[in-house]
Amino acid sequence: MSTTRQYQPGDFGSEPDGAGTTSAGSESRVRTLALGSASGIVPMARDFTRQALYDWGWLPAESAERRAAAEDVLLVVSELVTNACLHAEGPEELRVSSDTKVLRLEVTDRGTGQPAPRTPHRAGRPGGHGMFIVQRLCLDWGVSRTPGAPGKTVWAILAAPA
């Protein structure tokens, strides 16, 4: 079960540069990882994000709620990077940013497709759960594209643990 707080979709905007996710006067933190031609991309992305969570004080978790929030983040990273590997010609970059209220994940890839939760969602069948999981765990998510440039950035926002 997710520990993220529920807000209306779109409350945090779809700005690809992270605008709208940083509160006035709060400390903003950003980490970027190039993924282009690496092997073992999904575990590498999880380890990179896990280290950021340690550095930013999310881990080690002091409570079950904080531990669940960190696990939600790592699961969403896995799903976004896996989707880029399977459906979008591979991920190029992972960007993780955080302030006191939210954590924003961005995976940039070379693909032209539009990610969407599979409908109808069939919980008993293997595969096809990635974007459904992202939708359920995140406060908001979306896709940003740069006109005239190949690829896209799939972003997701999760609430910081209380």
C-alpha positions in Angstrom: 0.0 0.0 0.0 1.3 3.4 -0.9 2.1 6.0 1.7 1.8 8.9 -0.7 -0.8 11.5 0.1 -3.5 11.9 -2.5 -3.9 15.2 -4.4 -5.8 16.1 -7.5 -3.8 15.2 -10.7 -2.1 18.3 -12.2 -1.6 20.0 -8.8 2.2 20.0 -9.3 2.2 20.8 -13.0 4.0 19.2 -15.9 7.0 21.6 -16.1 9.9 19.5 -17.5 12.5 21.5 -15.6 10.9 20.8 -12.2 9.3 24.2 -11.8 6.3 24.0 -9.6 7.8 21.4 -7.4 9.9 23.6 -5.2 8.4 25.7 -2.4 9.7 29.2 -1.7 12.6 29.0 0.7 12.9 25.2 0.7 16.1 23.4 -0.1 16.1 21.8 -3.5 18.3 18.8 -4.3 19.0 17.4 -7.8 20.9 14.3 -9.0 21.3 13.2 -12.6 22.5 9.8 -13.9 23.4 9.2 -17.6 22.0 5.8 -18.6 22.7 5.7 -22.4 24.9 2.6 -23.1 25.2 1.2 -19.6 24.4 -2.4 -18.8 22.3 -3.4 -15.8 20.4 -0.1 -16.1 17.4 -0.8 -13.8 19.5 -1.9 -10.8 21.9 0.9 -11.4 19.0 3.4 -11.5 17.6 2.0 -8.2 21.0 2.1 -6.5 21.6 5.7 -7.7 18.2 6.7 -6.3 18.7 4.8 -3.1 21.9 6.6 -2.5 20.2 10.0 -3.1 17.5 9.0 -0.6 20.2 8.2 2.0 22.0 11.5 1.3 18.7 13.4 1.7 17.7 11.7 4.9 14.8 9.5 3.6 16.9 6.5 4.5 17.6 4.8 6.8 13.9 5.0 7.5 12.8 5.7 11.1 9.3 4.3 10.7 7.4 1.9 8.6 5.7 4.8 6.8 9.0 6.4 5.8 10.4 2.9 4.7 7.3 2.4 2.6 7.7 5.9 1.0 11.3 5.1 0.1 10.2 1.7 -1.4 7.5 3.5 -3.4 10.2 5.8 -4.9 12.5 2.8 -5.8 9.6 0.9 -7.4 8.5 3.9 -9.5 12.2 4.3 -10.7 12.3 0.7 -11.6 9.0 0.9 -13.6 9.9 4.1 -15.4 13.4 2.8 -16.4 12.0 -0.6 -17.4 9.4 1.0 -19.6 12.0 3.1 -21.3 14.1 -0.1 -21.9 11.1 -2.1 -23.2 9.1 0.4 -25.1 11.2 3.5 -25.9 14.5 2.5 -27.4 16.2 2.7 -24.0 16.6 5.4 -21.3 19.1 8.2 -21.8 19.0 9.9 -18.3 17.5 9.6 -14.9 16.9 12.8 -12.9 15.9 12.8 -9.3 15.0 16.0 -7.5 13.6 16.7 -4.1 12.5 19.5 -1.9 10.8 19.4 1.5 7.4 18.4 0.1 7.9 16.2 -3.0 10.3 14.1 -4.9 10.3 14.3 -8.7 11.6 11.5 -11.0 12.3 12.0 -14.7 13.4 9.4 -17.2 14.4 10.8 -20.6 14.4 8.3 -23.5 14.6 8.2 -27.3 11.1 6.8 -27.9 8.2 8.5 -29.6 5.4 6.5 -27.9 3.0 7.8 -25.3 3.0 5.8 -22.0 -0.3 5.0 -20.5 -1.7 2.5 -18.0 -3.1 -0.5 -19.8 -6.8 -0.6 -19.8 -8.5 -2.6 -18.6 -6.0 -3.4 -15.9 -5.9 -7.1 -15.3 -4.2 -7.8 -12.0 -4.0 -11.5 -12.4 -2.0 -11.4 -15.7 1.7 -11.0 -16.0 3.1 -7.8 -17.5 1.4 -4.5 -18.3 1.4 -3.2 -14.8 4.2 -0.6 -15.0 2.2 2.6 -15.6 -0.7 1.4 -13.5 1.8 1.1 -10.6 3.2 4.6 -11.4 -0.3 6.0 -11.5 -1.3 4.4 -8.2 1.8 5.4 -6.2 2.4 9.0 -7.5 0.7 12.3 -6.8 1.0 13.1 -10.5 2.9 11.9 -13.6 3.1 12.9 -17.2 5.2 13.2 -20.4 7.2 16.2 -21.6 8.5 16.7 -25.1 10.8 19.2 -26.6 9.5 20.4 -30.0 11.8 19.2 -32.8 13.8 17.0 -30.5 13.6 13.2 -30.5 12.4 11.3 -27.5 10.5 12.4 -24.4 10.8 12.7 -20.6 8.4 10.7 -18.4 8.1 12.4 -15.0 6.5 11.3 -11.8 6.0 13.1 -8.5 5.8 11.4 -5.1 5.1 13.0 -1.7 8.0 13.3 0.7 7.5 11.3 3.9 5.9 13.2 6.8 
